[in-house]
Amino acid sequence: MALELETFTTDTALSAAAELSRVLAARTHCRKVMGQEVWVPGQLGEALQLPRIINRLQSKQQRLRDQGLDGFQELWPTLSEATREKVLNAIGWYDPKNLSWEDKRSNRKPNADLDRP
């Protein structure tokens, strides 16, 4: 499910960035604290400066929203395909060409059989 960067707006980038933050935080790591193993949430979102991008996308100033959108558009292609897929599925984006005929969202027309009389 490839999504072109041009289709991101400030609003869609904000939705995707927020979901990306949740997806990355859901990854847990095992650490030893005082001799005991403890599972801690992933810190990759902070390392990628997602909170900063999200804050900029939520800003009232257009200049900051544009900076947030630019930051997200630079980050998006660096993510793995699986991570991008999780984010897009979570925010409800889909490629209509990949849907089955039975799916109401497909909105596809049947192929015309030109050989029929």
Biopython code that builds the backbone (N, CA, C, O; Angstrom):
import numpy as np
from Bio.PDB.StructureBuilder import StructureBuilder

atoms = [
    (1, "MET", "N", (0.853, -1.163, 0.000)),
    (1, "MET", "CA", (0.000, 0.000, 0.000)),
    (1, "MET", "C", (0.905, 1.233, 0.000)),
    (1, "MET", "O", (1.257, 1.747, 1.062)),
    (2, "ALA", "N", (1.266, 1.689, -1.145)),
    (2, "ALA", "CA", (2.150, 2.837, -1.247)),
    (2, "ALA", "C", (1.328, 4.111, -1.272)),
    (2, "ALA", "O", (0.350, 4.219, -2.011)),
    (3, "LEU", "N", (1.726, 5.058, -0.469)),
    (3, "LEU", "CA", (1.037, 6.333, -0.397)),
    (3, "LEU", "C", (2.009, 7.396, -0.858)),
    (3, "LEU", "O", (3.124, 7.499, -0.346)),
    (4, "GLU", "N", (1.586, 8.178, -1.818)),
    (4, "GLU", "CA", (2.445, 9.231, -2.320)),
    (4, "GLU", "C", (2.515, 10.356, -1.298)),
    (4, "GLU", "O", (1.519, 10.679, -0.651)),
    (5, "LEU", "N", (3.679, 10.943, -1.159)),
    (5, "LEU", "CA", (3.856, 12.021, -0.193)),
    (5, "LEU", "C", (2.972, 13.212, -0.504)),
    (5, "LEU", "O", (2.554, 13.923, 0.410)),
    (6, "GLU", "N", (2.682, 13.443, -1.764)),
    (6, "GLU", "CA", (1.886, 14.596, -2.143)),
    (6, "GLU", "C", (0.471, 14.533, -1.573)),
    (6, "GLU", "O", (-0.195, 15.563, -1.472)),
    (7, "THR", "N", (0.003, 13.347, -1.199)),
    (7, "THR", "CA", (-1.357, 13.233, -0.693)),
    (7, "THR", "C", (-1.463, 13.615, 0.778)),
    (7, "THR", "O", (-2.572, 13.719, 1.303)),
    (8, "PHE", "N", (-0.352, 13.823, 1.445)),
    (8, "PHE", "CA", (-0.406, 14.228, 2.841)),
    (8, "PHE", "C", (-0.749, 15.705, 2.943)),
    (8, "PHE", "O", (-0.117, 16.552, 2.311)),
    (9, "THR", "N", (-1.749, 15.995, 3.739)),
    (9, "THR", "CA", (-2.050, 17.369, 4.116)),
    (9, "THR", "C", (-1.661, 17.509, 5.575)),
    (9, "THR", "O", (-1.226, 16.541, 6.199)),
    (10, "THR", "N", (-1.812, 18.689, 6.118)),
    (10, "THR", "CA", (-1.490, 18.884, 7.530)),
    (10, "THR", "C", (-2.355, 17.974, 8.405)),
    (10, "THR", "O", (-1.864, 17.374, 9.361)),
    (11, "ASP", "N", (-3.648, 17.874, 8.070)),
    (11, "ASP", "CA", (-4.556, 17.049, 8.877)),
    (11, "ASP", "C", (-4.242, 15.564, 8.771)),
    (11, "ASP", "O", (-4.212, 14.857, 9.778)),
    (12, "THR", "N", (-4.006, 15.090, 7.540)),
    (12, "THR", "CA", (-3.722, 13.664, 7.391)),
    (12, "THR", "C", (-2.352, 13.316, 7.963)),
    (12, "THR", "O", (-2.163, 12.230, 8.511)),
    (13, "ALA", "N", (-1.401, 14.233, 7.837)),
    (13, "ALA", "CA", (-0.082, 13.993, 8.428)),
    (13, "ALA", "C", (-0.186, 13.949, 9.944)),
    (13, "ALA", "O", (0.502, 13.157, 10.588)),
    (14, "LEU", "N", (-1.034, 14.788, 10.521)),
    (14, "LEU", "CA", (-1.224, 14.785, 11.978)),
    (14, "LEU", "C", (-1.820, 13.456, 12.431)),
    (14, "LEU", "O", (-1.370, 12.886, 13.425)),
    (15, "SER", "N", (-2.819, 12.960, 11.720)),
    (15, "SER", "CA", (-3.416, 11.660, 12.063)),
    (15, "SER", "C", (-2.384, 10.542, 11.951)),
    (15, "SER", "O", (-2.278, 9.688, 12.831)),
    (16, "ALA", "N", (-1.629, 10.560, 10.860)),
    (16, "ALA", "CA", (-0.632, 9.513, 10.647)),
    (16, "ALA", "C", (0.495, 9.607, 11.676)),
    (16, "ALA", "O", (0.973, 8.580, 12.158)),
    (17, "ALA", "N", (0.926, 10.821, 12.018)),
    (17, "ALA", "CA", (2.003, 10.996, 12.998)),
    (17, "ALA", "C", (1.556, 10.532, 14.381)),
    (17, "ALA", "O", (2.325, 9.898, 15.103)),
    (18, "ALA", "N", (0.324, 10.843, 14.748)),
    (18, "ALA", "CA", (-0.188, 10.411, 16.055)),
    (18, "ALA", "C", (-0.271, 8.887, 16.116)),
    (18, "ALA", "O", (0.089, 8.279, 17.124)),
    (19, "GLU", "N", (-0.740, 8.282, 15.044)),
    (19, "GLU", "CA", (-0.827, 6.819, 15.024)),
    (19, "GLU", "C", (0.558, 6.193, 14.980)),
    (19, "GLU", "O", (0.789, 5.161, 15.609)),
    (20, "LEU", "N", (1.475, 6.800, 14.250)),
    (20, "LEU", "CA", (2.853, 6.304, 14.215)),
    (20, "LEU", "C", (3.463, 6.332, 15.606)),
    (20, "LEU", "O", (4.192, 5.417, 15.989)),
    (21, "SER", "N", (3.170, 7.368, 16.352)),
    (21, "SER", "CA", (3.661, 7.461, 17.726)),
    (21, "SER", "C", (3.131, 6.300, 18.570)),
    (21, "SER", "O", (3.870, 5.717, 19.363)),
    (22, "ARG", "N", (1.841, 5.966, 18.395)),
    (22, "ARG", "CA", (1.251, 4.842, 19.135)),
    (22, "ARG", "C", (1.865, 3.510, 18.685)),
    (22, "ARG", "O", (2.140, 2.639, 19.511)),
    (23, "VAL", "N", (2.075, 3.358, 17.385)),
    (23, "VAL", "CA", (2.652, 2.108, 16.857)),
    (23, "VAL", "C", (4.065, 1.913, 17.409)),
    (23, "VAL", "O", (4.425, 0.816, 17.834)),
    (24, "LEU", "N", (4.852, 2.971, 17.399)),
    (24, "LEU", "CA", (6.231, 2.848, 17.893)),
    (24, "LEU", "C", (6.279, 2.650, 19.405)),
    (24, "LEU", "O", (7.150, 1.935, 19.901)),
    (25, "ALA", "N", (5.361, 3.267, 20.144)),
    (25, "ALA", "CA", (5.334, 3.099, 21.595)),
    (25, "ALA", "C", (4.875, 1.691, 21.980)),
    (25, "ALA", "O", (5.190, 1.211, 23.068)),
    (26, "ALA", "N", (4.133, 1.031, 21.091)),
    (26, "ALA", "CA", (3.654, -0.325, 21.378)),
    (26, "ALA", "C", (4.784, -1.346, 21.345)),
    (26, "ALA", "O", (4.647, -2.448, 21.876)),
    (27, "ARG", "N", (5.883, -0.985, 20.730)),
    (27, "ARG", "CA", (7.041, -1.878, 20.721)),
    (27, "ARG", "C", (7.686, -1.811, 22.103)),
    (27, "ARG", "O", (7.986, -0.730, 22.609)),
    (28, "THR", "N", (7.890, -2.964, 22.696)),
    (28, "THR", "CA", (8.460, -2.995, 24.040)),
    (28, "THR", "C", (9.824, -3.653, 24.017)),
    (28, "THR", "O", (10.148, -4.439, 23.127)),
    (29, "HIS", "N", (10.613, -3.310, 25.021)),
    (29, "HIS", "CA", (11.960, -3.842, 25.152)),
    (29, "HIS", "C", (12.156, -4.326, 26.577)),
    (29, "HIS", "O", (11.607, -3.763, 27.524)),
    (30, "CYS", "N", (12.934, -5.357, 26.708)),
    (30, "CYS", "CA", (13.215, -5.904, 28.024)),
    (30, "CYS", "C", (14.513, -5.287, 28.561)),
    (30, "CYS", "O", (15.551, -5.302, 27.900)),
    (31, "ARG", "N", (14.419, -4.749, 29.773)),
    (31, "ARG", "CA", (15.597, -4.182, 30.428)),
    (31, "ARG", "C", (15.723, -4.773, 31.820)),
    (31, "ARG", "O", (14.741, -5.191, 32.434)),
    (32, "LYS", "N", (16.944, -4.796, 32.295)),
    (32, "LYS", "CA", (17.173, -5.246, 33.670)),
    (32, "LYS", "C", (17.269, -4.021, 34.568)),
    (32, "LYS", "O", (18.103, -3.138, 34.368)),
    (33, "VAL", "N", (16.396, -3.998, 35.553)),
    (33, "VAL", "CA", (16.389, -2.915, 36.533)),
    (33, "VAL", "C", (16.522, -3.557, 37.909)),
    (33, "VAL", "O", (15.651, -4.311, 38.343)),
    (34, "MET", "N", (17.608, -3.251, 38.577)),
    (34, "MET", "CA", (17.886, -3.810, 39.907)),
    (34, "MET", "C", (17.784, -5.333, 39.902)),
    (34, "MET", "O", (17.250, -5.933, 40.835)),
    (35, "GLY", "N", (18.306, -5.952, 38.835)),
    (35, "GLY", "CA", (18.353, -7.401, 38.759)),
    (35, "GLY", "C", (17.096, -8.055, 38.226)),
    (35, "GLY", "O", (17.080, -9.268, 38.019)),
    (36, "GLN", "N", (16.039, -7.288, 37.996)),
    (36, "GLN", "CA", (14.803, -7.872, 37.482)),
    (36, "GLN", "C", (14.550, -7.382, 36.063)),
    (36, "GLN", "O", (14.856, -6.244, 35.705)),
    (37, "GLU", "N", (13.977, -8.288, 35.266)),
    (37, "GLU", "CA", (13.646, -7.911, 33.899)),
    (37, "GLU", "C", (12.347, -7.113, 33.895)),
    (37, "GLU", "O", (11.351, -7.518, 34.494)),
    (38, "VAL", "N", (12.374, -5.979, 33.214)),
    (38, "VAL", "CA", (11.211, -5.097, 33.125)),
    (38, "VAL", "C", (10.984, -4.771, 31.662)),
    (38, "VAL", "O", (11.934, -4.468, 30.939)),
    (39, "TRP", "N", (9.730, -4.830, 31.214)),
    (39, "TRP", "CA", (9.383, -4.464, 29.843)),
    (39, "TRP", "C", (9.040, -2.990, 29.808)),
    (39, "TRP", "O", (8.177, -2.531, 30.557)),
    (40, "VAL", "N", (9.712, -2.244, 28.942)),
    (40, "VAL", "CA", (9.486, -0.803, 28.830)),
    (40, "VAL", "C", (9.040, -0.477, 27.403)),
    (40, "VAL", "O", (9.425, -1.161, 26.455)),
    (41, "PRO", "N", (8.223, 0.574, 27.258)),
    (41, "PRO", "CA", (7.769, 0.950, 25.912)),
    (41, "PRO", "C", (8.921, 1.481, 25.070)),
    (41, "PRO", "O", (9.918, 1.980, 25.592)),
    (42, "GLY", "N", (8.760, 1.364, 23.762)),
    (42, "GLY", "CA", (9.790, 1.822, 22.846)),
    (42, "GLY", "C", (9.966, 3.330, 22.880)),
    (42, "GLY", "O", (9.015, 4.068, 23.136)),
    (43, "GLN", "N", (11.166, 3.777, 22.627)),
    (43, "GLN", "CA", (11.508, 5.198, 22.640)),
    (43, "GLN", "C", (11.824, 5.718, 21.237)),
    (43, "GLN", "O", (12.329, 6.832, 21.092)),
    (44, "LEU", "N", (11.534, 4.928, 20.210)),
    (44, "LEU", "CA", (11.888, 5.319, 18.857)),
    (44, "LEU", "C", (11.142, 6.580, 18.414)),
    (44, "LEU", "O", (11.693, 7.395, 17.673)),
    (45, "GLY", "N", (9.906, 6.743, 18.857)),
    (45, "GLY", "CA", (9.145, 7.940, 18.506)),
    (45, "GLY", "C", (9.839, 9.210, 18.965)),
    (45, "GLY", "O", (9.894, 10.196, 18.230)),
    (46, "GLU", "N", (10.368, 9.186, 20.179)),
    (46, "GLU", "CA", (11.093, 10.344, 20.699)),
    (46, "GLU", "C", (12.396, 10.549, 19.944)),
    (46, "GLU", "O", (12.796, 11.683, 19.681)),
    (47, "ALA", "N", (13.058, 9.449, 19.597)),
    (47, "ALA", "CA", (14.310, 9.557, 18.863)),
    (47, "ALA", "C", (14.091, 10.149, 17.468)),
    (47, "ALA", "O", (14.955, 10.849, 16.941)),
    (48, "LEU", "N", (12.934, 9.862, 16.882)),
    (48, "LEU", "CA", (12.603, 10.404, 15.563)),
    (48, "LEU", "C", (11.969, 11.794, 15.649)),
    (48, "LEU", "O", (11.568, 12.358, 14.631)),
    (49, "GLN", "N", (11.880, 12.335, 16.841)),
    (49, "GLN", "CA", (11.321, 13.655, 17.113)),
    (49, "GLN", "C", (9.848, 13.749, 16.723)),
    (49, "GLN", "O", (9.393, 14.795, 16.260)),
    (50, "LEU", "N", (9.102, 12.659, 16.909)),
    (50, "LEU", "CA", (7.677, 12.670, 16.603)),
    (50, "LEU", "C", (6.894, 13.660, 17.464)),
    (50, "LEU", "O", (6.023, 14.348, 16.931)),
    (51, "PRO", "N", (7.162, 13.766, 18.768)),
    (51, "PRO", "CA", (6.412, 14.752, 19.553)),
    (51, "PRO", "C", (6.580, 16.170, 19.003)),
    (51, "PRO", "O", (5.628, 16.951, 18.996)),
    (52, "ARG", "N", (7.762, 16.496, 18.552)),
    (52, "ARG", "CA", (8.020, 17.825, 17.978)),
    (52, "ARG", "C", (7.232, 18.005, 16.673)),
    (52, "ARG", "O", (6.645, 19.061, 16.440)),
    (53, "ILE", "N", (7.224, 16.982, 15.834)),
    (53, "ILE", "CA", (6.482, 17.039, 14.573)),
    (53, "ILE", "C", (4.992, 17.198, 14.857)),
    (53, "ILE", "O", (4.322, 18.011, 14.219)),
    (54, "ILE", "N", (4.469, 16.426, 15.809)),
    (54, "ILE", "CA", (3.047, 16.496, 16.145)),
    (54, "ILE", "C", (2.692, 17.872, 16.690)),
    (54, "ILE", "O", (1.667, 18.442, 16.314)),
    (55, "ASN", "N", (3.528, 18.411, 17.572)),
    (55, "ASN", "CA", (3.263, 19.751, 18.107)),
    (55, "ASN", "C", (3.247, 20.800, 17.007)),
    (55, "ASN", "O", (2.420, 21.712, 17.025)),
    (56, "ARG", "N", (4.151, 20.673, 16.060)),
    (56, "ARG", "CA", (4.174, 21.630, 14.952)),
    (56, "ARG", "C", (2.935, 21.475, 14.070)),
    (56, "ARG", "O", (2.370, 22.470, 13.616)),
    (57, "LEU", "N", (2.516, 20.249, 13.828)),
    (57, "LEU", "CA", (1.318, 20.030, 13.012)),
    (57, "LEU", "C", (0.064, 20.563, 13.695)),
    (57, "LEU", "O", (-0.907, 20.903, 13.020)),
    (58, "GLN", "N", (0.070, 20.640, 15.022)),
    (58, "GLN", "CA", (-1.074, 21.139, 15.774)),
    (58, "GLN", "C", (-1.008, 22.645, 16.016)),
    (58, "GLN", "O", (-1.933, 23.215, 16.595)),
    (59, "SER", "N", (0.051, 23.284, 15.591)),
    (59, "SER", "CA", (0.260, 24.701, 15.850)),
    (59, "SER", "C", (-0.808, 25.564, 15.169)),
    (59, "SER", "O", (-1.396, 25.171, 14.162)),
    (60, "LYS", "N", (-1.040, 26.732, 15.735)),
    (60, "LYS", "CA", (-1.964, 27.684, 15.126)),
    (60, "LYS", "C", (-1.285, 28.495, 14.031)),
    (60, "LYS", "O", (-1.957, 29.125, 13.214)),
    (61, "GLN", "N", (0.029, 28.481, 14.012)),
    (61, "GLN", "CA", (0.773, 29.237, 13.010)),
    (61, "GLN", "C", (1.004, 28.374, 11.773)),
    (61, "GLN", "O", (1.496, 27.249, 11.866)),
    (62, "GLN", "N", (0.645, 28.913, 10.631)),
    (62, "GLN", "CA", (0.794, 28.172, 9.377)),
    (62, "GLN", "C", (2.246, 27.793, 9.111)),
    (62, "GLN", "O", (2.526, 26.703, 8.614)),
    (63, "ARG", "N", (3.162, 28.687, 9.439)),
    (63, "ARG", "CA", (4.586, 28.427, 9.212)),
    (63, "ARG", "C", (5.026, 27.176, 9.967)),
    (63, "ARG", "O", (5.741, 26.340, 9.415)),
    (64, "LEU", "N", (4.604, 27.041, 11.228)),
    (64, "LEU", "CA", (4.981, 25.867, 12.022)),
    (64, "LEU", "C", (4.293, 24.603, 11.507)),
    (64, "LEU", "O", (4.900, 23.532, 11.493)),
    (65, "ARG", "N", (3.025, 24.718, 11.080)),
    (65, "ARG", "CA", (2.346, 23.547, 10.513)),
    (65, "ARG", "C", (3.048, 23.071, 9.248)),
    (65, "ARG", "O", (3.175, 21.869, 9.015)),
    (66, "ASP", "N", (3.504, 24.022, 8.432)),
    (66, "ASP", "CA", (4.250, 23.655, 7.226)),
    (66, "ASP", "C", (5.562, 22.963, 7.578)),
    (66, "ASP", "O", (5.959, 22.008, 6.912)),
    (67, "GLN", "N", (6.238, 23.444, 8.626)),
    (67, "GLN", "CA", (7.477, 22.800, 9.072)),
    (67, "GLN", "C", (7.197, 21.384, 9.574)),
    (67, "GLN", "O", (7.971, 20.464, 9.309)),
    (68, "GLY", "N", (6.088, 21.211, 10.301)),
    (68, "GLY", "CA", (5.706, 19.885, 10.777)),
    (68, "GLY", "C", (5.398, 18.940, 9.635)),
    (68, "GLY", "O", (5.770, 17.767, 9.668)),
    (69, "LEU", "N", (4.707, 19.464, 8.611)),
    (69, "LEU", "CA", (4.387, 18.647, 7.438)),
    (69, "LEU", "C", (5.663, 18.249, 6.702)),
    (69, "LEU", "O", (5.803, 17.105, 6.270)),
    (70, "ASP", "N", (6.585, 19.185, 6.562)),
    (70, "ASP", "CA", (7.865, 18.874, 5.918)),
    (70, "ASP", "C", (8.632, 17.811, 6.707)),
    (70, "ASP", "O", (9.198, 16.881, 6.132)),
    (71, "GLY", "N", (8.638, 17.965, 8.027)),
    (71, "GLY", "CA", (9.331, 16.987, 8.870)),
    (71, "GLY", "C", (8.727, 15.605, 8.746)),
    (71, "GLY", "O", (9.449, 14.609, 8.696)),
    (72, "PHE", "N", (7.383, 15.537, 8.695)),
    (72, "PHE", "CA", (6.739, 14.233, 8.565)),
    (72, "PHE", "C", (7.001, 13.632, 7.194)),
    (72, "PHE", "O", (7.218, 12.426, 7.076)),
    (73, "GLN", "N", (6.983, 14.464, 6.158)),
    (73, "GLN", "CA", (7.235, 13.961, 4.811)),
    (73, "GLN", "C", (8.669, 13.466, 4.647)),
    (73, "GLN", "O", (8.925, 12.580, 3.832)),
    (74, "GLU", "N", (9.589, 14.018, 5.398)),
    (74, "GLU", "CA", (10.968, 13.515, 5.369)),
    (74, "GLU", "C", (11.082, 12.199, 6.130)),
    (74, "GLU", "O", (11.865, 11.328, 5.753)),
    (75, "LEU", "N", (10.306, 12.054, 7.195)),
    (75, "LEU", "CA", (10.358, 10.857, 8.030)),
    (75, "LEU", "C", (9.667, 9.661, 7.367)),
    (75, "LEU", "O", (10.169, 8.540, 7.445)),
    (76, "TRP", "N", (8.529, 9.887, 6.723)),
    (76, "TRP", "CA", (7.686, 8.811, 6.207)),
    (76, "TRP", "C", (8.429, 7.800, 5.328)),
    (76, "TRP", "O", (8.289, 6.600, 5.562)),
    (77, "PRO", "N", (9.215, 8.228, 4.323)),
    (77, "PRO", "CA", (9.882, 7.228, 3.469)),
    (77, "PRO", "C", (10.948, 6.404, 4.191)),
    (77, "PRO", "O", (11.346, 5.353, 3.690)),
    (78, "THR", "N", (11.412, 6.851, 5.342)),
    (78, "THR", "CA", (12.452, 6.122, 6.065)),
    (78, "THR", "C", (11.887, 4.977, 6.888)),
    (78, "THR", "O", (12.642, 4.133, 7.370)),
    (79, "LEU", "N", (10.574, 4.935, 7.056)),
    (79, "LEU", "CA", (9.941, 3.886, 7.857)),
    (79, "LEU", "C", (9.842, 2.598, 7.055)),
    (79, "LEU", "O", (9.805, 2.620, 5.825)),
    (80, "SER", "N", (9.800, 1.481, 7.760)),
    (80, "SER", "CA", (9.661, 0.193, 7.078)),
    (80, "SER", "C", (8.262, 0.083, 6.482)),
    (80, "SER", "O", (7.329, 0.754, 6.922)),
    (81, "GLU", "N", (8.137, -0.765, 5.487)),
    (81, "GLU", "CA", (6.839, -0.977, 4.842)),
    (81, "GLU", "C", (5.806, -1.496, 5.841)),
    (81, "GLU", "O", (4.641, -1.100, 5.796)),
    (82, "ALA", "N", (6.236, -2.386, 6.744)),
    (82, "ALA", "CA", (5.314, -2.939, 7.740)),
    (82, "ALA", "C", (4.796, -1.842, 8.680)),
    (82, "ALA", "O", (3.615, -1.822, 9.024)),
    (83, "THR", "N", (5.666, -0.951, 9.083)),
    (83, "THR", "CA", (5.258, 0.140, 9.977)),
    (83, "THR", "C", (4.301, 1.075, 9.254)),
    (83, "THR", "O", (3.284, 1.480, 9.817)),
    (84, "ARG", "N", (4.618, 1.420, 8.018)),
    (84, "ARG", "CA", (3.719, 2.292, 7.250)),
    (84, "ARG", "C", (2.363, 1.634, 7.058)),
    (84, "ARG", "O", (1.327, 2.292, 7.148)),
    (85, "GLU", "N", (2.373, 0.334, 6.793)),
    (85, "GLU", "CA", (1.121, -0.415, 6.612)),
    (85, "GLU", "C", (0.273, -0.373, 7.885)),
    (85, "GLU", "O", (-0.936, -0.153, 7.816)),
    (86, "LYS", "N", (0.902, -0.582, 9.045)),
    (86, "LYS", "CA", (0.170, -0.532, 10.314)),
    (86, "LYS", "C", (-0.466, 0.836, 10.526)),
    (86, "LYS", "O", (-1.618, 0.937, 10.947)),
    (87, "VAL", "N", (0.291, 1.883, 10.233)),
    (87, "VAL", "CA", (-0.210, 3.245, 10.434)),
    (87, "VAL", "C", (-1.382, 3.520, 9.500)),
    (87, "VAL", "O", (-2.416, 4.026, 9.936)),
    (88, "LEU", "N", (-1.230, 3.194, 8.230)),
    (88, "LEU", "CA", (-2.291, 3.465, 7.262)),
    (88, "LEU", "C", (-3.550, 2.668, 7.561)),
    (88, "LEU", "O", (-4.658, 3.184, 7.415)),
    (89, "ASN", "N", (-3.394, 1.425, 7.974)),
    (89, "ASN", "CA", (-4.564, 0.620, 8.340)),
    (89, "ASN", "C", (-5.254, 1.194, 9.569)),
    (89, "ASN", "O", (-6.482, 1.208, 9.643)),
    (90, "ALA", "N", (-4.474, 1.662, 10.528)),
    (90, "ALA", "CA", (-5.051, 2.188, 11.766)),
    (90, "ALA", "C", (-5.821, 3.486, 11.532)),
    (90, "ALA", "O", (-6.811, 3.749, 12.216)),
    (91, "ILE", "N", (-5.379, 4.297, 10.577)),
    (91, "ILE", "CA", (-6.100, 5.551, 10.331)),
    (91, "ILE", "C", (-7.176, 5.382, 9.258)),
    (91, "ILE", "O", (-7.868, 6.339, 8.912)),
    (92, "GLY", "N", (-7.312, 4.168, 8.738)),
    (92, "GLY", "CA", (-8.408, 3.874, 7.828)),
    (92, "GLY", "C", (-8.138, 4.184, 6.371)),
    (92, "GLY", "O", (-9.080, 4.304, 5.588)),
    (93, "TRP", "N", (-6.881, 4.316, 5.985)),
    (93, "TRP", "CA", (-6.558, 4.563, 4.578)),
    (93, "TRP", "C", (-6.391, 3.236, 3.881)),
    (93, "TRP", "O", (-5.912, 2.270, 4.476)),
    (94, "TYR", "N", (-6.780, 3.182, 2.635)),
    (94, "TYR", "CA", (-6.678, 1.950, 1.870)),
    (94, "TYR", "C", (-6.519, 2.294, 0.397)),
    (94, "TYR", "O", (-6.819, 3.407, -0.035)),
    (95, "ASP", "N", (-6.047, 1.328, -0.355)),
    (95, "ASP", "CA", (-5.912, 1.465, -1.796)),
    (95, "ASP", "C", (-7.109, 0.762, -2.420)),
    (95, "ASP", "O", (-7.216, -0.460, -2.311)),
    (96, "PRO", "N", (-8.009, 1.486, -3.068)),
    (96, "PRO", "CA", (-9.212, 0.847, -3.610)),
    (96, "PRO", "C", (-8.905, -0.233, -4.645)),
    (96, "PRO", "O", (-9.729, -1.122, -4.862)),
    (97, "LYS", "N", (-7.745, -0.177, -5.282)),
    (97, "LYS", "CA", (-7.393, -1.185, -6.278)),
    (97, "LYS", "C", (-7.081, -2.537, -5.643)),
    (97, "LYS", "O", (-7.135, -3.565, -6.317)),
    (98, "ASN", "N", (-6.758, -2.541, -4.362)),
    (98, "ASN", "CA", (-6.411, -3.786, -3.679)),
    (98, "ASN", "C", (-7.596, -4.417, -2.962)),
    (98, "ASN", "O", (-7.442, -5.462, -2.330)),
    (99, "LEU", "N", (-8.772, -3.807, -3.044)),
    (99, "LEU", "CA", (-9.939, -4.337, -2.351)),
    (99, "LEU", "C", (-10.639, -5.396, -3.199)),
    (99, "LEU", "O", (-10.546, -5.383, -4.426)),
    (100, "SER", "N", (-11.336, -6.306, -2.534)),
    (100, "SER", "CA", (-12.075, -7.341, -3.263)),
    (100, "SER", "C", (-13.372, -6.740, -3.804)),
    (100, "SER", "O", (-13.788, -5.651, -3.409)),
    (101, "TRP", "N", (-13.991, -7.475, -4.712)),
    (101, "TRP", "CA", (-15.251, -7.013, -5.291)),
    (101, "TRP", "C", (-16.326, -6.881, -4.222)),
    (101, "TRP", "O", (-17.201, -6.022, -4.332)),
    (102, "GLU", "N", (-16.275, -7.699, -3.212)),
    (102, "GLU", "CA", (-17.313, -7.714, -2.191)),
    (102, "GLU", "C", (-17.228, -6.529, -1.233)),
    (102, "GLU", "O", (-18.209, -6.194, -0.568)),
    (103, "ASP", "N", (-16.085, -5.907, -1.164)),
    (103, "ASP", "CA", (-15.896, -4.781, -0.255)),
    (103, "ASP", "C", (-16.605, -3.545, -0.807)),
    (103, "ASP", "O", (-16.371, -3.153, -1.951)),
    (104, "LYS", "N", (-17.458, -2.939, -0.009)),
    (104, "LYS", "CA", (-18.240, -1.787, -0.457)),
    (104, "LYS", "C", (-17.356, -0.584, -0.769)),
    (104, "LYS", "O", (-17.755, 0.291, -1.537)),
    (105, "ARG", "N", (-16.168, -0.530, -0.188)),
    (105, "ARG", "CA", (-15.279, 0.604, -0.422)),
    (105, "ARG", "C", (-14.598, 0.528, -1.779)),
    (105, "ARG", "O", (-14.011, 1.513, -2.225)),
    (106, "SER", "N", (-14.665, -0.636, -2.453)),
    (106, "SER", "CA", (-13.916, -0.803, -3.694)),
    (106, "SER", "C", (-14.441, 0.092, -4.814)),
    (106, "SER", "O", (-13.654, 0.651, -5.577)),
    (107, "ASN", "N", (-15.763, 0.234, -4.919)),
    (107, "ASN", "CA", (-16.369, 1.141, -5.880)),
    (107, "ASN", "C", (-15.808, 0.932, -7.284)),
    (107, "ASN", "O", (-15.594, 1.887, -8.032)),
    (108, "ARG", "N", (-15.575, -0.328, -7.624)),
    (108, "ARG", "CA", (-15.012, -0.631, -8.939)),
    (108, "ARG", "C", (-16.117, -1.077, -9.886)),
    (108, "ARG", "O", (-17.112, -1.675, -9.475)),
    (109, "LYS", "N", (-15.921, -0.778, -11.137)),
    (109, "LYS", "CA", (-16.862, -1.220, -12.156)),
    (109, "LYS", "C", (-16.350, -2.529, -12.737)),
    (109, "LYS", "O", (-15.141, -2.732, -12.843)),
    (110, "PRO", "N", (-17.270, -3.425, -13.116)),
    (110, "PRO", "CA", (-16.813, -4.682, -13.707)),
    (110, "PRO", "C", (-16.174, -4.441, -15.067)),
    (110, "PRO", "O", (-16.513, -3.490, -15.771)),
    (111, "ASN", "N", (-15.247, -5.318, -15.422)),
    (111, "ASN", "CA", (-14.631, -5.238, -16.741)),
    (111, "ASN", "C", (-15.665, -5.631, -17.799)),
    (111, "ASN", "O", (-16.344, -6.650, -17.669)),
    (112, "ALA", "N", (-15.774, -4.817, -18.838)),
    (112, "ALA", "CA", (-16.723, -5.115, -19.902)),
    (112, "ALA", "C", (-16.133, -6.195, -20.813)),
    (112, "ALA", "O", (-14.983, -6.093, -21.241)),
    (113, "ASP", "N", (-16.912, -7.207, -21.099)),
    (113, "ASP", "CA", (-16.477, -8.251, -22.017)),
    (113, "ASP", "C", (-16.916, -7.847, -23.413)),
    (113, "ASP", "O", (-18.096, -7.955, -23.748)),
    (114, "LEU", "N", (-15.996, -7.392, -24.219)),
    (114, "LEU", "CA", (-16.340, -6.863, -25.532)),
    (114, "LEU", "C", (-16.649, -7.942, -26.546)),
    (114, "LEU", "O", (-17.199, -7.644, -27.606)),
    (115, "ASP", "N", (-16.310, -9.195, -26.252)),
    (115, "ASP", "CA", (-16.560, -10.287, -27.203)),
    (115, "ASP", "C", (-18.000, -10.797, -27.126)),
    (115, "ASP", "O", (-18.425, -11.565, -27.989)),
    (116, "ARG", "N", (-18.729, -10.397, -26.143)),
    (116, "ARG", "CA", (-20.104, -10.866, -26.009)),
    (116, "ARG", "C", (-20.993, -10.206, -27.047)),
    (116, "ARG", "O", (-20.803, -9.038, -27.386)),
    (117, "PRO", "N", (-21.990, -10.978, -27.565)),
    (117, "PRO", "CA", (-22.926, -10.379, -28.525)),
    (117, "PRO", "C", (-23.924, -9.481, -27.836)),
    (117, "PRO", "O", (-24.785, -8.897, -28.494)),
]
sb = StructureBuilder()
sb.init_structure("model")
sb.init_model(0)
sb.init_chain("A")
sb.init_seg("    ")
for serial, (resi, resn, name, xyz) in enumerate(atoms, 1):
    if name == "N":
        sb.init_residue(resn, " ", resi, " ")
    sb.init_atom(name, np.array(xyz, "f"), 0.0, 1.0, " ", f" {name:<3s}", serial, name[0])
structure = sb.get_structure()
